Amino acid sequence: LLSYGSTHSTDPKLTLPHPRLHERAFVLVPLAEFDPELIIPGCGCIARHLSAVADQSVICIPDHAPEMDMYQSRSVQA
């Protein structure tokens, strides 16, 4: 669980949003594609965090390509 609406929790059993969600391209890029206006509670708009993870690569696995060599690397777009 990465985030749940606007819930902000510091409970040791469940911290929301995930404490390092905004530092990881493999999380931010797909979320930004789904909702580029997404607000991460306590961190702000997802778009402002994309440039900070621009040095991280993200692999896109197409639904129709079962072969490993079909994976496409995507650069993070800020």
N, C-alpha and C positions, 0 to 999 in steps of 0.2 A: 504494500500500500504506500503510495507516494504522497498523496494528498487527498483530502476529502472536503470538497467545497471550500468554505472559508474557515474550516476548523483549524485552530492552532492549539496544539497540545504538547506539553513537555513531560507528560507521564512517562516514567522509565520503561513501562511495558509497551507504549505506543507513542512515538514522537511524530507529530504531524505539523507541517509537511515534513517529509524525510529531511533530516538536517543537512545533507549535502546534495540534495536534488538540484539546486541551482549551480553546482560545480561540475556537472557531468553532462557532456554532450550527448551521450547515448540515451539520456533521459530527456534533455531539453529539446533536441531536434525533433523527435517524433511528437512530443507534446505541442511544440510550436507549429508543426504542420497541421495538427488537429485543431488547435485553437491559438492563433498568433496573438490574441489579446488576453490570454490567460494571465490571471494574477495569482502569484504564489504567495500565500499568506506569510507575512513577515519579511518577504523578499522583494515584492513588487512585480511588475510586468515581466513576463518571460523573455520578451524581446531584448530587454536591457542586459540580460545575462548571456546571450548568445555570443557576443564578441569576446567575453572572458574565456570561453571554451573553444575558440576558433582554432587552437593548436591541436585539438583532439579530433580524431577521425571517427566517423560513424559508418557502419556497413549497412546498406539497405539490402534486405533479402526479398526479392520479388515473390509474390504469391505463386506465380506460374513457373518458377525456375527451381526445380529440386536439386540441381547440380551445384556444388560448392563454387565452381569457377564462374558461375553466373552472378555472384554477389557483386554489387557495385559499391565502391567507396564514395561517400559524399563528403564534401567540405562543409564546414559549418558556415552558414550565411548569417551575418549580423545585420 
